Amino acid sequence: MLRELVRAGVDVFRISFAHGDIASGVELLRRVRAIAPDLAIMVDIPGPKIRAGSFGTSLVTLNVGDEIELVEAFGEVSTIQRITVEREHVLSQLHPGDRIHIGDGGVSLEIVRSKKQVVARVTSGGAVMGKPGLSLPSSIINDRLPTDDDRLRLEALRDEEFEILAVSFVRSGSDVDSVREVLARNDVMIMAKIETGEGVENLLEIIERSDAIMVARGDLGVRLPIEEVPHLQKVIVRLGIRYARPVVVATQMLESMTHAQVPTRAEVTDVANAVLDGASDVMLSGETAIGDDPVGTVITMDRIVRRAEKSFPYAEWGAGLGVQHLAASSTRASRVTAAITGAAWRAAMDENAVAIVACTRSGMTARAISRFRPPMPIVAITPSASTARQLRSSWGVQEIFLSSANDIDSLCDVALTQLKKVGLAKSGDPIVLMAGSSSGGAAITDTVRMIIVP
């Protein structure tokens, strides 16, 4: 199945460490790496997420008006009469009138008794399965990141080969810093999941201190008014990309395809609109984790994305960006890279270049030009296999080549050879190349060249 998913067009595999034990997660990670050595792996840690005990692998229906007991327990099953809550000391803080949402909010409960016995009434019914998350009032969830459970997972992951770490329930820039410090690796991108009111309020500082962003619409729509989610999605996507951060739009994108053969028209529109909003990535969750046809779902999403890209307003998007938005820091390297990528985009648009080549060690140059959303392919040349895999999460990076060449002339030769080899360029075609010069140093992209393919 994993091999078929690769062939269907997956760029990044997300492995959630919120489900199952750590050893099983690590084993799955290693299996994915062996099967897909050139693709990126995103590991998702749970943060202060509270989960119910398992309802099993079959759908369990909770009906409006049903009263259900909530009990603190670990490793025990949940039923339609009794839901086990796998977190200590939270049930005692609930009061009548408090609301609890299960999963992505389709099923909701209201506390009706909370002294010796905690009982809730179903106010919005629906089907649940597995170990769904429980969204409790934010006032009783005060865990700081990383949680103790997160730390155990980070320790187990420290020596594993993966490219992106997704952090749940990020509420501030300091949360990102704390997780980065515990992970203690500079080769892994930290992706902050925006899914709380605090995360929205502190969005700018979170973006500044993260390497990528996820619009986690499930919990975001539970913790904030649901009508706000489409507008927040647009704000988060636009601001993240202005800072050259890949931005993922996630949750319920093709939810009906968990069991249906075709998506709803609304879901198709949702995926297409995420592309038109400028999102770098669209993500499937339950559709591929427990769905009936993971491969068919990926193929369907791929078709929707490709069609949406044909209608993307490329020129308008690039013209609306300013070089001052490239990075939060005011370092010389950031300013120079901002200026060079802006010049490269304008040159490529003016001369209708067939490709833009970004020579990059960390991936920053490719991500910086990616924020302009040029209509021509972005080709990355890097000496780092890890960077090459990370760039799978960046918009428009169509080809990635490994090369140890350092000087600008050698990089031009590599670019021309590879572009002709894969059929992206032929004699007479213009290409734009960005790289660091010998005077500027490898850490600064300070050179842009227009090259006519001989």
C-alpha positions, 0 to 999 in steps of 0.5 A: 500500500505504501508503494502504491501511495508513492506511485499515486503522487504522495510527496510527504508521509505524515506519521502521527505519534498520537496513536499507538505506542512509541515503538510501533511509531518508530517501526512504521517510520523506518518502514516508510523510509525504506520504501520511500527514501526520496520522500519527506517524512513528517512526524506529528507529536500530540502536545496536550491532546486529550484522547478517549479510550478506543471505541474499536475499529467499527463505527459507534453511533452516539445519539442526541439525548443519550447520557454518557458517563465519563471516567478517568482510565487508561487502556480501557475501551469506550462505549456508548454508555461510558467514555474513558478519558486518558488524562489525569485530573481533568474530569474533576475540573468540569462543571455542568454546562461545560461542552466537550467535542469529540474528534473534529467536533462533529459529536458534542457533549454537555456536562450535566452532572460533575460531582461524584459522577461525571455525566454528559448528554449528547447534544450533537450526535454522530459516529465515532471510532478508534481513539478520538481526541477530546476538546475540553474547555481551554481553561483547564488545559495548561500544559506547556510544550513539550509535554512529558509525553512529547519529551518521551517521543522526542527522545525516541526520535532523536536518532531517527531519519525524518525531515519535519516535526509537526507540533500540536497546539502551539500557542506561542513562539516560546513553545516552538523554541522549547520543542526545538531545544528538546529535539536538539537537531538542526536538520529537522524542520519544526512545523507549528500547528495553528489550532487554538485561539492563542495560536491565532493571537500569537501567529506572527511570533509563531511564524517567525520562530517556526520553519513551516505552518499547518492550518489544523482546521479540526481543532481550530474549528472546535475552539473558535467559531466555525464560521471564522475558519475559512477566513483564518485559513486565508490569513495564516496561508498568506502570512506564512508564505510571506515569510517563506514558510511552507503552509499546509492546509489540513483536516476533512479535505476529502472526508467522505472518501474515508468510505465513499468512492467519490468526494462531495462537490463541496470537498472538491471545492475546498481542496481547490480553494486551498490551492487558490489561497496559495497553500503549499500543501494539502493533507489527508488524514483519516482518508488514508489512515483508516479509509477504504481506498487510500490510493484512490483518494490520493489520485483524486486529490492530485487531479483536483490540485492539478486542475486548480493550479491551471487557474492560479493567479501567478502574476498577481500573487508574485506582484503582491509580495514585498522583499521585506517579508522574506524573514523575521530576522534583519540579518544581511543574509536574509535581506540579500536573499530577499532581494535576489529572489525578488529579482529572479522572479521578475527576470523569469516573468519578464523573459518567460523563463522555462525554469528557475534554478535555486542552488541551496544548502539549507533549502531557504533559497528554494523556499524564498523563491517559492513564495512568489508562486512563479508559473514555471518550475522551480528546480533545486540543486543541493548537496544535502539529501535531507534538504532535498527531501524537505523541499518536497513540502515546498510549493512548485519545486518540481525537480531536485538534484544532488550535486557537490559543485560549489562555484557558480560556473559548475552549478550552471553546468549542472543545471543545464545538463539536468534540465535538458536531461529531464526535458524542462529545457531545450536549446534557446530556452532562458532559465534563471539561476540563483546561487552564492558567489565565492565572495558572498559565501555559501550562506548567502544567495547573492547572485542571479543569472539569466542563462540561454540554453546552448 
